[in-house]
């Protein structure tokens, strides 16, 4: 099963709030990544999910490190595995199941929004 990770990213120069979360989904040699304002919570209201450039697989491993280019600090705060497959087109909706980790449930990312719910 492919892996996922949730990073707390602080000090990013383009983040007026000073802290956000990066959701990474393993996708072959890289991770598809979205910026979230909050940690996804079961049955919470949808939140904005801003697509980011692909991240390196190393961020799926436990680590806390400076982000390249002076873009702050990131720390992995959650991880696990997911079932399902990512669509070939990165703009298409993502519908997977988070299992075996810190988050669980059905994750949907579509049209710039993210939801996590129990089936």
N, CA and C of each residue as an Amber inpcrd file, in Angstrom:
protein
   357
   0.8430000  -1.1890000   0.0000000   0.0000000   0.0000000   0.0000000
   0.8820000   1.2430000   0.0000000   0.4780000   2.2620000  -0.7430000
   1.2390000   3.5100000  -0.7290000   1.0800000   4.2390000   0.6140000
   1.9900000   5.1420000   0.8650000   2.0390000   5.8590000   2.1400000
   1.4860000   7.2820000   2.0100000   1.1130000   7.8380000   3.1570000
   0.7720000   9.2590000   3.2410000   1.5030000   9.8460000   4.4360000
   1.6290000  11.1700000   4.4410000   2.2130000  11.8650000   5.5860000
   1.5540000  13.2250000   5.7340000   1.5670000  13.7230000   6.9530000
   1.0840000  15.0560000   7.2590000   2.2350000  15.8050000   7.9160000
   2.6020000  16.9430000   7.3280000   3.7010000  17.7560000   7.8430000
   3.1640000  19.0600000   8.4130000   3.7150000  19.4940000   9.5420000
   3.4540000  20.8470000  10.0440000   4.5660000  21.7240000   9.4670000
   4.1700000  22.7400000   8.7100000   5.1380000  23.6070000   8.0330000
   5.0170000  25.0100000   8.6140000   6.0830000  25.4730000   9.2550000
   6.1020000  26.8020000   9.8600000   7.1410000  27.6720000   9.1630000
   6.9140000  28.9790000   9.2190000   7.8950000  29.9330000   8.7050000
   7.9570000  30.0590000   7.1960000   6.9620000  29.5620000   6.4850000
   6.9670000  29.7120000   5.0230000   6.7080000  31.1790000   4.6830000
   7.5330000  31.7820000   3.8440000   7.3780000  33.2080000   3.5520000
   6.0510000  33.5590000   2.8770000   5.4130000  32.6160000   2.2130000
   4.1430000  32.8970000   1.5320000   2.9230000  32.4900000   2.3600000
   3.1200000  32.2500000   3.6490000   2.0340000  31.8270000   4.5300000
   1.7920000  32.9020000   5.5800000   0.7740000  33.7410000   5.3900000
   0.5410000  34.8400000   6.3380000   0.1930000  34.3670000   7.7440000
  -0.3610000  33.1470000   7.8750000  -0.7080000  32.6280000   9.1890000
   0.4750000  32.0650000   9.9560000   1.5860000  31.8130000   9.2630000
   2.7920000  31.3250000   9.9180000   2.8730000  29.8210000  10.0970000
   1.7490000  29.1110000   9.9140000   1.7430000  27.6530000  10.0750000
   0.6330000  27.0570000   9.2140000   0.9670000  26.0160000   8.4970000
  -0.0330000  25.2580000   7.7440000   0.3940000  23.7910000   7.7510000
  -0.3720000  22.9540000   7.1060000  -0.0900000  21.5190000   7.0650000
  -0.0050000  21.0740000   5.6120000   0.9930000  20.2590000   5.3150000
   1.1430000  19.6870000   3.9880000   0.7040000  18.2320000   4.0500000
  -0.2510000  17.8730000   3.1950000  -0.7110000  16.4960000   3.0740000
  -0.0220000  15.8880000   1.8600000   0.7410000  14.8140000   2.0870000
   1.4940000  14.1510000   1.0240000   0.9300000  12.7610000   0.7790000
   0.7350000  12.4290000  -0.4940000   0.3070000  11.0950000  -0.9060000
   1.3500000  10.5240000  -1.8420000   1.9140000   9.3920000  -1.4680000
   2.9370000   8.7510000  -2.2900000   2.3620000   8.4500000  -3.6720000
   3.1260000   8.8400000  -4.7000000   2.6930000   8.6650000  -6.0840000
   3.9150000   8.3250000  -6.9320000   4.3430000   7.0650000  -6.8670000
   5.5370000   6.6540000  -7.6080000   6.7940000   7.2260000  -6.9830000
   7.5510000   7.9960000  -7.7530000   8.8430000   8.5200000  -7.3000000
   8.7310000   9.8290000  -6.5220000   7.5070000  10.3780000  -6.3760000
   7.3000000  11.6210000  -5.6320000   6.0020000  11.5230000  -4.8450000
   5.6350000  12.6250000  -4.2130000   4.3840000  12.7010000  -3.4600000
   3.5280000  13.8370000  -3.9980000   2.2820000  13.5530000  -4.2840000
   1.3480000  14.6410000  -4.5690000   1.0910000  15.3370000  -3.2440000
   1.0050000  16.6620000  -3.2880000   0.9810000  17.4290000  -2.0450000
  -0.0270000  18.5690000  -2.1210000  -0.7170000  18.8050000  -0.9800000
  -1.6630000  19.9020000  -0.8520000  -1.3980000  20.6340000   0.4560000
  -1.6100000  21.9440000   0.4390000  -1.5160000  22.7720000   1.6510000
  -2.9010000  22.8600000   2.2750000  -2.9590000  22.5590000   3.5780000
  -4.2020000  22.6260000   4.3490000  -4.0070000  23.5860000   5.5120000
  -5.0670000  24.2400000   5.9240000  -4.9880000  25.1340000   7.0800000
  -5.0070000  24.3600000   8.3890000  -5.6850000  23.2160000   8.4020000
  -5.8570000  22.4300000   9.6270000  -5.6030000  20.9510000   9.3530000
  -5.3690000  20.2030000  10.4090000  -5.2650000  18.7540000  10.3090000
  -6.6570000  18.2270000   9.9370000  -6.7530000  17.3630000   8.9360000
  -8.0690000  16.8040000   8.5900000  -8.6770000  16.0470000   9.7700000
  -9.9510000  16.2800000  10.0080000 -10.6700000  15.6520000  11.1070000
 -11.9260000  14.9860000  10.5520000 -12.2130000  13.8010000  11.0440000
 -13.3910000  13.0620000  10.5920000 -14.6470000  13.9210000  10.7030000
 -15.3830000  13.9940000   9.6090000 -16.6830000  14.6620000   9.5230000
 -16.6470000  16.1530000   9.8470000 -15.4640000  16.7780000   9.8070000
 -15.3860000  18.2310000   9.9690000 -15.7990000  18.8710000   8.6430000
 -16.0110000  20.1490000   8.6690000 -16.3450000  20.8740000   7.4420000
 -15.1930000  20.7530000   6.4450000 -15.5130000  20.8380000   5.1750000
 -14.4570000  20.8230000   4.1590000 -13.5260000  22.0000000   4.3880000
 -12.3070000  21.8310000   3.9350000 -11.3400000  22.9190000   4.0320000
 -10.6310000  23.0730000   2.6970000 -10.0320000  24.2450000   2.5000000
  -9.2820000  24.4860000   1.2730000  -8.1030000  23.5320000   1.1950000
  -7.8460000  23.0420000  -0.0030000  -6.6930000  22.1760000  -0.2790000
  -5.9890000  22.7720000  -1.4910000  -4.8760000  23.4330000  -1.2380000
  -4.1380000  24.1280000  -2.2900000  -3.0670000  23.1960000  -2.8430000
  -3.1360000  22.8540000  -4.1300000  -2.1160000  21.9720000  -4.7030000
  -0.7320000  22.6230000  -4.6430000   0.2520000  21.8190000  -4.2890000
   1.6390000  22.2630000  -4.2350000   2.4590000  21.4080000  -5.2030000
   3.6580000  21.8660000  -5.5390000   4.5370000  21.0120000  -6.3550000
   4.8100000  19.6870000  -5.6350000   5.1320000  18.6670000  -6.4280000
   5.4420000  17.3540000  -5.8630000   6.5500000  17.4700000  -4.8220000
   6.4290000  16.7000000  -3.7580000   7.4480000  16.6480000  -2.7030000
   8.2460000  15.3470000  -2.8310000   9.4420000  15.3650000  -2.2760000
  10.3060000  14.1810000  -2.3000000   9.7870000  13.1240000  -1.3330000
  10.0470000  11.8670000  -1.6790000   9.6110000  10.7440000  -0.8410000
  10.2170000  10.7820000   0.5570000  11.3690000  11.4160000   0.7210000
  12.0330000  11.4490000   2.0230000  11.1170000  12.0490000   3.0990000
  10.1630000  12.9140000   2.7000000   9.2590000  13.5220000   3.6750000
   8.2430000  12.5300000   4.2290000   8.1540000  11.3440000   3.6480000
   7.2680000  10.3110000   4.1980000   7.8950000   9.6310000   5.4190000
   9.1950000   9.7610000   5.5750000   9.9050000   9.1670000   6.7050000
   9.8810000  10.1300000   7.8910000  10.0100000   9.6010000   9.1260000
  10.0440000  10.5000000  10.2850000  11.1870000  11.4910000  10.1460000
  10.8590000  12.7690000  10.2080000  11.9050000  13.7740000  10.1240000
  11.3560000  15.1340000  10.4950000  12.2750000  15.9990000  10.8320000
  12.0280000  17.3990000  11.0960000  13.2230000  18.1230000  10.5130000
  12.9730000  19.0340000   9.5610000  14.1130000  19.6280000   8.8590000
  13.7410000  20.9710000   8.2430000  14.7890000  21.7360000   7.9530000
  14.5980000  22.9840000   7.2220000  14.1370000  22.6640000   5.8050000
  13.2430000  23.4920000   5.2930000  12.7660000  23.3450000   3.9220000
  13.7370000  24.0920000   3.0170000  14.0720000  23.5020000   1.8880000
  15.0510000  24.1020000   0.9860000  14.6240000  25.5080000   0.5600000
  15.5970000  26.3150000   0.2180000  15.3300000  27.6580000  -0.2720000
  14.8890000  28.6400000   0.7990000  15.1790000  28.3500000   2.0690000
  14.7970000  29.2680000   3.1430000  13.2900000  29.4030000   3.3040000
  12.5720000  28.3040000   3.0680000  11.1070000  28.3480000   3.1120000
  10.5320000  27.7800000   4.4020000  11.2750000  27.9210000   5.4980000
  10.7370000  27.5310000   6.7930000  11.2090000  26.1740000   7.2730000
  10.3720000  25.5740000   8.1230000  10.6990000  24.3240000   8.8070000
   9.5040000  23.3850000   8.6820000   9.7670000  22.1070000   8.4520000
   8.6930000  21.1210000   8.3590000   8.9830000  19.9550000   9.2860000
   7.9130000  19.4500000   9.8900000   8.0220000  18.3110000  10.7990000
   6.8810000  17.3460000  10.4910000   7.2160000  16.0820000  10.3120000
   6.1760000  15.0800000  10.0800000   5.4340000  14.8480000  11.3920000
   4.1070000  15.0230000  11.3680000   3.3040000  14.8450000  12.5780000
   2.3110000  13.6910000  12.4600000   2.1980000  13.1210000  11.2820000
   1.2850000  11.9970000  11.0960000   1.6670000  11.2340000   9.8470000
   1.3230000   9.9450000   9.8450000   1.6490000   9.1300000   8.6730000
   0.8470000   7.8460000   8.7110000   0.8780000   7.1490000   7.6080000
   0.1960000   5.8690000   7.5040000   0.1930000   5.4040000   6.0660000
  -0.7780000   4.5990000   5.7490000  -0.8990000   4.0530000   4.3940000
  -2.3020000   4.3310000   3.8770000  -2.4160000   4.2940000   2.5600000
  -3.7400000   4.4880000   1.9800000  -4.0460000   3.4240000   0.9440000
  -5.3470000   3.1920000   0.7590000  -5.8380000   2.2730000  -0.2580000
  -6.4970000   3.0860000  -1.3520000  -6.3770000   2.6000000  -2.5510000
  -6.9500000   3.2920000  -3.6950000  -5.8280000   3.7680000  -4.5950000
  -6.2190000   4.3490000  -5.6940000  -5.2060000   4.8400000  -6.6190000
  -5.4740000   6.2960000  -6.9480000  -4.3950000   6.9930000  -7.2280000
  -4.4930000   8.3960000  -7.5970000  -4.7850000   8.4960000  -9.0920000
  -5.6260000   9.4400000  -9.4960000  -5.9160000   9.5740000 -10.9170000
  -4.6810000  10.0390000 -11.6780000  -4.5200000   9.6100000 -12.9260000
  -3.3610000  10.0340000 -13.7130000  -3.2810000  11.5520000 -13.8750000
  -4.4110000  12.2030000 -14.0440000  -4.4460000  13.6550000 -14.1860000
  -4.4730000  14.2750000 -12.7930000  -3.4820000  15.0880000 -12.4640000
  -3.3800000  15.6540000 -11.1150000  -4.5030000  16.6310000 -10.7910000
  -5.2790000  17.0600000 -11.7910000  -6.4030000  17.9670000 -11.5380000
  -7.7170000  17.2340000 -11.2650000  -7.7310000  15.9180000 -11.4780000
  -8.9460000  15.1440000 -11.2370000  -9.1340000  14.8940000  -9.7390000
 -10.3780000  14.6530000  -9.3120000 -10.6380000  14.3850000  -7.8920000
  -9.8790000  13.1550000  -7.3810000  -9.4440000  13.2460000  -6.1320000
  -8.7720000  12.1380000  -5.4400000  -9.7640000  11.5660000  -4.4410000
  -9.9570000  10.2470000  -4.4670000 -10.8160000   9.5640000  -3.5000000
 -10.0910000   8.3020000  -3.0530000  -9.5980000   8.3290000  -1.8090000
  -8.8350000   7.2020000  -1.2650000  -9.2870000   6.9270000   0.1640000
  -8.8020000   5.8310000   0.7260000  -9.0810000   5.4820000   2.1140000
  -7.7740000   5.4890000   2.8920000  -7.7080000   6.3260000   3.9230000
  -6.5370000   6.3630000   4.7980000  -6.6690000   5.2460000   5.8180000
  -5.6460000   4.3970000   5.9110000  -5.6620000   3.2460000   6.8160000
  -4.3030000   3.1190000   7.4980000  -4.2450000   2.2960000   8.5420000
  -2.9680000   1.9560000   9.1860000  -2.1350000   3.1730000   9.5540000
  -2.7290000   4.1390000  10.2120000  -1.9280000   5.2970000  10.5760000
  -2.6520000   6.2460000  11.4960000  -2.1460000   7.4750000  11.5420000
  -2.6670000   8.4980000  12.4490000  -4.0230000   9.0450000  12.0260000
  -4.3120000   9.0280000  10.7430000  -5.6100000   9.4520000  10.2230000
  -6.2910000   8.2360000   9.6210000  -7.6140000   8.2160000   9.6550000
  -8.3270000   7.1240000   9.0040000  -9.6490000   7.6470000   8.4830000
 -10.1120000   7.0240000   7.4220000 -11.3860000   7.4050000   6.8270000
 -11.2530000   7.6290000   5.3410000 -12.3470000   8.0360000   4.7440000
 -12.3960000   8.3240000   3.3130000 -11.9330000   9.7620000   3.0950000
 -10.9030000   9.9290000   2.2920000 -10.3730000  11.2550000   1.9810000
 -10.7680000  11.6070000   0.5630000 -11.3120000  12.7780000   0.3950000
 -11.6530000  13.2890000  -0.9360000 -11.0410000  14.6700000  -1.0860000
 -10.3370000  14.8530000  -2.1940000  -9.7850000  16.1510000  -2.5520000
 -10.3000000  16.4660000  -3.9520000 -11.0590000  17.5430000  -4.0570000
 -11.6450000  17.9110000  -5.3390000 -11.9380000  19.4060000  -5.3730000
 -11.7190000  20.0020000  -6.5150000 -12.0480000  21.4020000  -6.7510000
 -11.5270000  22.3240000  -5.6420000 -10.2960000  22.0390000  -5.1870000
  -9.6610000  22.9070000  -4.1990000 -10.1210000  22.7110000  -2.7790000
 -10.8140000  21.5890000  -2.4900000 -11.2980000  21.3250000  -1.1430000
 -10.9510000  19.9120000  -0.7130000 -10.8860000  19.7210000   0.6150000
 -10.5230000  18.4350000   1.2020000 -11.5620000  18.0760000   2.2610000
 -12.0010000  16.7970000   2.2730000 -12.9070000  16.2730000   3.2730000
 -12.3860000  14.9440000   3.7590000 -12.6010000  14.6460000   5.0230000
 -12.2800000  13.3480000   5.5950000 -13.5360000  12.8760000   6.3260000
 -14.0330000  11.6960000   5.9620000 -15.2490000  11.2000000   6.6060000
 -15.1870000   9.6910000   6.7610000 -16.0160000   9.1860000   7.6550000
 -16.1550000   7.7430000   7.8450000 -17.1930000   7.2510000   6.8510000
 -16.9400000   6.0890000   6.2570000 -17.9250000   5.5590000   5.2930000
 -19.2180000   5.1260000   5.9670000
